[in-house]
Amino acid sequence: MASTQELSNFLAQVERRAFKQTVYAVRDEHVAMDIVQDAMLKLAEKYVSRPVEEYPMLFQRILQNTMKDYWRRQKIRTAWTTLLSSFGISQDEEEHDPLETMPSQNSQDNPEGLYEQQETIAIIEAEIKNLPTRQREAFIMRYWEEMDVAETAAAMGCSEGSVKTHCSRAVHALAAALEKYGFGKEMLEKIGDGR
C-alpha cells in the first residue's frame, strides 16, 4: 500500500506529461487540465491501497478512459449543437493551439540552439497531432511515457500486437512527414538527446 506522500510524489511526477498527452488528444488546454485532474482524483480515491509500482499503468488506463468519456460527451454535445445551429443559433468558439503557449523545458544555454530546438519540437509536435488517435496514443505512451508494450496494451485496452502495429505506423508516418522538413535520423537523435 502506498503512503500519501508516495501518491503525491507520483502525481506530481506525471502531471505535466499527462497534461501534454491529453492536450494532444482533446486540443483544448482547459479541458485537458480537467481530464488530468479527474484522472488523478480517481486514482487517489479508488486505488490508494495499491502499491506504487502499479500506479503508472493504472493512471494511464484511468486517463484513457476519462478521455473516452469526454469524447462521448462531446459527441452528444456536437449533435445538439448541430441541431441548434440549424435553427440559427451559433456558438462562438475561439480556436487556438495550446501547444504554442506551453513553456518548453530545455537545458541549452545557447539562444540560437535553443530557438532551433524549440522550432524543431514545434514541428514534431504538429506532426504528432496529425497522427490518427490510436497511433498517437500508442506512440506517446511507448516513447514519451516509456511504458513497455504490455503496459501500453493494458492502458489502451488492446492487444500487444495492436500496440506494435500502431507504434510502427506512427513512427513511419512521422519519419515520412519529417523528411519534408529535412530531418534525417542523426538530427532527430540529436534533438531527442537535448530534450
C-alpha positions as CSV (number, residue, x, y, z in Angstrom):
1,M,0.0,0.0,0.0
2,A,1.3,3.4,-1.0
3,S,1.7,6.2,1.5
4,T,0.0,9.6,1.0
5,Q,3.5,11.1,0.2
6,E,4.2,8.4,-2.4
7,L,0.9,9.0,-4.1
8,S,1.5,12.8,-4.0
9,N,5.0,12.3,-5.5
10,F,3.7,10.1,-8.2
11,L,1.0,12.6,-9.2
12,A,3.5,15.5,-9.2
13,Q,5.8,13.4,-11.4
14,V,3.2,12.6,-14.1
15,E,1.1,15.7,-14.1
16,R,2.9,17.6,-16.9
17,R,3.3,14.7,-19.2
18,A,-0.3,13.6,-18.7
19,F,-1.4,17.2,-19.5
20,K,0.6,17.3,-22.6
21,Q,-0.6,13.9,-23.7
22,T,-4.2,15.0,-23.1
23,V,-3.8,18.3,-24.9
24,Y,-2.8,16.3,-28.0
25,A,-6.0,14.3,-27.7
26,V,-8.5,16.9,-26.9
27,R,-6.8,20.1,-28.3
28,D,-8.1,22.3,-25.5
29,E,-5.9,23.3,-22.7
30,H,-8.7,23.8,-20.1
31,V,-10.5,20.6,-20.9
32,A,-7.1,18.7,-20.8
33,M,-6.4,20.0,-17.3
34,D,-9.9,19.0,-16.2
35,I,-9.4,15.5,-17.6
36,V,-6.0,15.1,-15.9
37,Q,-7.3,16.3,-12.6
38,D,-10.3,13.9,-12.8
39,A,-7.9,11.0,-13.6
40,M,-5.7,12.0,-10.6
41,L,-8.7,12.1,-8.3
42,K,-10.0,8.7,-9.5
43,L,-6.5,7.2,-8.9
44,A,-6.4,8.8,-5.4
45,E,-9.9,7.8,-4.4
46,K,-10.1,4.2,-5.8
47,Y,-6.5,2.9,-5.9
48,V,-4.7,4.4,-2.9
49,S,-4.4,0.9,-1.4
50,R,-2.4,-0.4,-4.4
51,P,1.4,-0.5,-4.4
52,V,3.2,2.5,-6.0
53,E,4.6,0.2,-8.8
54,E,1.1,-0.3,-10.2
55,Y,0.4,3.5,-10.4
56,P,1.8,4.2,-13.9
57,M,-0.3,1.6,-15.6
58,L,-3.4,2.3,-13.6
59,F,-3.1,6.0,-14.1
60,Q,-2.7,5.7,-17.9
61,R,-5.7,3.4,-18.0
62,I,-7.8,5.9,-16.0
63,L,-6.6,8.8,-18.1
64,Q,-7.5,7.0,-21.3
65,N,-11.0,6.1,-20.0
66,T,-11.5,9.7,-18.8
67,M,-10.6,11.0,-22.3
68,K,-13.0,8.4,-23.9
69,D,-15.8,9.7,-21.5
70,Y,-15.0,13.2,-22.7
71,W,-15.3,12.2,-26.4
72,R,-18.6,10.5,-25.7
73,R,-20.0,13.7,-24.1
74,Q,-18.6,15.8,-27.0
75,K,-20.4,13.6,-29.5
76,I,-23.7,14.3,-27.8
77,R,-23.0,18.0,-27.5
78,T,-22.0,18.1,-31.2
79,A,-25.3,16.5,-32.1
80,W,-27.2,19.2,-30.1
81,T,-25.0,22.0,-31.4
82,T,-25.7,20.8,-35.0
83,L,-29.4,20.7,-34.3
84,L,-29.4,24.1,-32.7
85,S,-27.3,25.6,-35.5
86,S,-29.9,24.5,-38.0
87,F,-32.3,26.9,-36.1
88,G,-29.8,29.8,-36.5
89,I,-28.3,29.5,-33.0
90,S,-24.5,29.7,-33.1
91,Q,-21.7,29.2,-30.6
92,D,-18.6,31.4,-30.9
93,E,-15.6,29.3,-30.1
94,E,-12.1,30.8,-30.5
95,E,-9.7,28.3,-31.9
96,H,-6.1,28.3,-30.7
97,D,-3.2,26.0,-30.3
98,P,-2.4,25.4,-26.6
99,L,1.0,23.9,-27.5
100,E,2.2,27.4,-28.6
101,T,1.7,28.7,-25.1
102,M,3.3,25.8,-23.2
103,P,6.8,26.6,-21.9
104,S,9.5,24.3,-23.2
105,Q,12.0,22.8,-20.8
106,N,15.4,23.0,-22.3
107,S,18.8,22.9,-20.8
108,Q,20.7,24.6,-23.6
109,D,22.3,28.0,-22.8
110,N,22.9,28.9,-26.5
111,P,20.0,31.1,-27.6
112,E,20.4,30.1,-31.3
113,G,20.5,26.4,-30.4
114,L,17.5,26.9,-28.0
115,Y,15.5,28.6,-30.7
116,E,16.4,25.9,-33.3
117,Q,15.4,23.1,-30.8
118,Q,12.1,24.8,-30.0
119,E,11.3,25.2,-33.7
120,T,12.1,21.5,-34.3
121,I,10.0,20.4,-31.3
122,A,7.1,22.5,-32.6
123,I,7.3,20.8,-36.0
124,I,7.4,17.3,-34.4
125,E,4.5,18.1,-32.1
126,A,2.5,19.4,-35.0
127,E,3.1,16.2,-36.9
128,I,2.2,14.1,-33.8
129,K,-1.1,15.9,-33.7
130,N,-1.8,14.8,-37.3
131,L,-1.5,11.1,-36.4
132,P,-4.6,9.0,-36.1
133,T,-5.8,8.9,-32.4
134,R,-4.8,5.3,-31.7
135,Q,-1.4,5.7,-33.3
136,R,-0.8,9.0,-31.3
137,E,-1.8,7.3,-28.0
138,A,0.5,4.3,-28.6
139,F,3.4,6.5,-29.7
140,I,3.1,8.8,-26.7
141,M,2.8,6.0,-24.2
142,R,5.6,3.9,-25.6
143,Y,8.2,6.6,-26.5
144,W,7.4,9.6,-24.2
145,E,5.9,7.8,-21.2
146,E,8.4,5.0,-21.7
147,M,5.8,2.3,-21.0
148,D,6.5,-1.2,-22.3
149,V,4.3,-2.9,-24.8
150,A,2.3,-4.8,-22.2
151,E,1.6,-1.7,-20.1
152,T,0.6,0.2,-23.2
153,A,-1.7,-2.5,-24.3
154,A,-3.3,-2.7,-20.9
155,A,-3.8,1.1,-20.8
156,M,-5.2,1.2,-24.3
157,G,-7.4,-1.8,-23.9
158,C,-6.0,-3.7,-26.9
159,S,-3.6,-6.5,-27.7
160,E,0.2,-6.1,-27.6
161,G,0.3,-6.8,-31.4
162,S,-2.0,-3.8,-31.9
163,V,0.3,-1.6,-29.9
164,K,3.2,-2.7,-32.0
165,T,1.3,-2.0,-35.2
166,H,0.1,1.4,-34.1
167,C,3.6,2.4,-33.0
168,S,5.2,1.1,-36.2
169,R,2.7,3.1,-38.3
170,A,3.2,6.2,-36.2
171,V,7.0,6.1,-36.5
172,H,6.8,5.6,-40.3
173,A,4.3,8.4,-40.7
174,L,6.3,10.7,-38.5
175,A,9.6,9.8,-40.3
176,A,8.0,10.5,-43.7
177,A,6.4,13.7,-42.6
178,L,9.7,15.0,-41.0
179,E,11.7,14.2,-44.1
180,K,9.8,17.0,-45.8
181,Y,11.5,19.4,-43.3
182,G,14.9,17.9,-44.0
183,F,15.2,15.9,-40.8
184,G,17.5,12.9,-41.0
185,K,17.9,10.1,-38.4
186,E,21.0,11.8,-37.0
187,M,19.3,15.1,-36.5
188,L,16.3,13.5,-34.7
189,E,18.6,11.6,-32.4
190,K,20.5,14.8,-31.6
191,I,17.2,16.6,-30.8
192,G,16.0,13.6,-28.7
193,D,19.2,13.8,-26.6
194,G,18.7,17.5,-25.9
195,R,15.1,17.2,-24.8
